[in-house]
Amino acid sequence: MARWCRWVFEVQAPTDEFQRHLERGLALRGVSVQPAEHFDFVARALGARAYVELSWADDGLALTAKLKSGLFASPKGLERLLLEAGREAQARLTPKEASS
Protein backbone atom coordinates (compact mmCIF):
# COMPACT_ATOMS: atom_id res chain seq x y z
CA MET A 1 0.00 0.00 0.00
CA ALA A 2 1.29 3.45 -0.87
CA ARG A 3 1.75 6.25 1.62
CA TRP A 4 1.58 9.91 0.56
CA CYS A 5 3.59 12.74 2.15
CA ARG A 6 3.64 16.45 1.33
CA TRP A 7 5.87 19.22 2.61
CA VAL A 8 6.06 22.89 1.61
CA PHE A 9 9.49 24.48 1.71
CA GLU A 10 9.51 28.26 2.07
CA VAL A 11 11.90 29.08 -0.73
CA GLN A 12 11.57 31.32 -3.78
CA ALA A 13 13.77 29.51 -6.31
CA PRO A 14 13.23 27.72 -9.61
CA THR A 15 12.05 24.13 -9.16
CA ASP A 16 14.95 22.73 -11.21
CA GLU A 17 17.47 24.43 -8.92
CA PHE A 18 15.69 23.13 -5.81
CA GLN A 19 15.52 19.66 -7.38
CA ARG A 20 19.25 19.72 -8.13
CA HIS A 21 20.07 20.52 -4.47
CA LEU A 22 17.52 17.97 -3.24
CA GLU A 23 18.92 15.17 -5.42
CA ARG A 24 22.47 16.02 -4.34
CA GLY A 25 21.45 15.88 -0.67
CA LEU A 26 19.77 12.53 -1.20
CA ALA A 27 22.78 11.11 -3.04
CA LEU A 28 25.06 12.20 -0.19
CA ARG A 29 22.79 10.24 2.18
CA GLY A 30 23.14 7.07 0.09
CA VAL A 31 19.80 7.33 -1.71
CA SER A 32 19.66 6.24 -5.35
CA VAL A 33 17.96 8.90 -7.50
CA GLN A 34 16.71 8.21 -11.03
CA PRO A 35 14.34 9.96 -13.46
CA ALA A 36 10.72 8.78 -13.37
CA GLU A 37 8.07 8.68 -16.07
CA HIS A 38 5.10 10.31 -14.32
CA PHE A 39 6.97 12.02 -11.46
CA ASP A 40 10.07 14.25 -11.34
CA PHE A 41 12.27 11.44 -9.98
CA VAL A 42 12.25 8.21 -7.98
CA ALA A 43 14.40 7.77 -4.88
CA ARG A 44 15.33 4.30 -3.61
CA ALA A 45 16.81 3.47 -0.20
CA LEU A 46 16.23 1.20 2.80
CA GLY A 47 14.15 -1.18 0.68
CA ALA A 48 11.60 1.53 -0.12
CA ARG A 49 10.84 3.74 -3.12
CA ALA A 50 9.62 7.32 -3.18
CA TYR A 51 8.13 8.84 -6.31
CA VAL A 52 8.70 12.59 -5.94
CA GLU A 53 6.91 15.50 -7.59
CA LEU A 54 7.81 19.17 -7.10
CA SER A 55 5.27 21.94 -7.64
CA TRP A 56 4.57 25.53 -6.69
CA ALA A 57 2.59 26.26 -3.52
CA ASP A 58 1.36 29.51 -1.98
CA ASP A 59 4.27 29.60 0.49
CA GLY A 60 7.07 28.19 -1.70
CA LEU A 61 7.77 24.82 -3.27
CA ALA A 62 5.76 21.71 -2.45
CA LEU A 63 7.35 18.27 -2.42
CA THR A 64 4.82 15.45 -2.79
CA ALA A 65 6.08 11.91 -2.37
CA LYS A 66 4.37 8.59 -2.94
CA LEU A 67 6.20 6.06 -0.75
CA LYS A 68 6.09 2.35 -1.51
CA SER A 69 7.79 -0.32 0.51
CA GLY A 70 8.99 -3.85 0.01
CA LEU A 71 8.72 -6.74 2.45
CA PHE A 72 11.57 -5.69 4.78
CA ALA A 73 11.59 -1.98 4.04
CA SER A 74 11.68 1.25 5.99
CA PRO A 75 9.41 3.82 4.30
CA LYS A 76 9.56 6.01 7.43
CA GLY A 77 13.37 6.08 7.10
CA LEU A 78 13.19 7.15 3.46
CA GLU A 79 10.56 9.74 4.39
CA ARG A 80 12.96 11.19 6.99
CA LEU A 81 15.81 11.28 4.43
CA LEU A 82 13.58 13.17 1.96
CA LEU A 83 12.59 15.72 4.60
CA GLU A 84 16.21 16.25 5.72
CA ALA A 85 17.43 16.71 2.14
CA GLY A 86 14.54 19.10 1.44
CA ARG A 87 15.38 21.20 4.49
CA GLU A 88 19.03 21.27 3.45
CA ALA A 89 18.10 22.38 -0.09
CA GLN A 90 15.86 25.09 1.40
CA ALA A 91 18.71 26.32 3.59
CA ARG A 92 21.10 26.47 0.62
CA LEU A 93 18.62 28.47 -1.49
CA THR A 94 17.45 30.90 1.20
CA PRO A 95 19.34 34.19 0.90
CA LYS A 96 21.50 35.07 3.86
CA GLU A 97 20.68 38.40 5.45
CA ALA A 98 23.67 40.69 5.90
CA SER A 99 24.19 41.72 9.52
CA SER A 100 24.67 45.43 10.18
N, C-alpha and C positions, 0 to 999 in steps of 0.2 A: 504494500500500500504506500502511496506517495504522501509526503508531508510537504506543505507549502510554508515558506517563510518570506517575510518582506521587511526590509529596513529602508529608511530614508536617510541619506547622508547629506548634511547641510553643506553643500559645496556648489559653487557656481563655476563649473568647468565643463568642457566638451565631454560627452560620454566616452569617446574613443580614448581620450587622455586618462580619464578615470579608470577605464577598463584596462589600459596598459599598466597602470600602477597596481590595480587589483590583481591582475594575472601574475605580475612580478612578485607581489607579496605572497600569493598562493604558492608559486613555484619555490620560493625560499623556504616555505613551510613543508615542502615535500609533496605538494598536491600536483597531480598531473592535470594539465589544462589543454584542452583541444577544442577546435571549432565545432559547433553543433549546427544541425540543419534548421531547426525551428526556434532555437534560442541563440543567444550571443556566443556562449561557450558551455562546455561541460567540464566539470572538475571531478576528479576521481581520487579518493584517498580513504583509508581506513575501511575498505570494503564497501564503501557507499559512493553514490554518484549524485552530483548536484547539477541540474540544468539551470543555467543562470541567464536572466534577462535584465538589461539595464534600460531604464526609461526616465523621463522627466517627471518630477512631482512638484507640488506647490512650493515645498521648502528646499528642494535640491534635486538630487538624483536618487531614484528608487532602485534597489536591487531586489528582484524577486527570484527565489530559488525553489525549484521542485526537487526535493531530496528523495532518493530511492535507495533502499538498502538491500544487501544480500543476506545470506543466512547468518553469518557471523560478522556483522557490520556494525559500525558506529555512526549513524547519521547525525547524532547530537554532536559528536566530535568534529565532523565535517562542517556542521552548521557553525560551530564555534570558530573554526579556522576561517570560514567565509566572513564572519562578523569582524574578526581581528584584522584580516587583510583589508576589509572595507574601511575600517576606522583608520588604519595606517594610510591608505590611499587618500582619505579625506584630510588627514593631517598634512600630508605632503602637498596637497593642492590648495589648502587654506592659506591665504596670504598672511604673512607675519606682520604684525603692527610694529612700527618703529617706536621705540620708547623715547620720551623727550628728555 
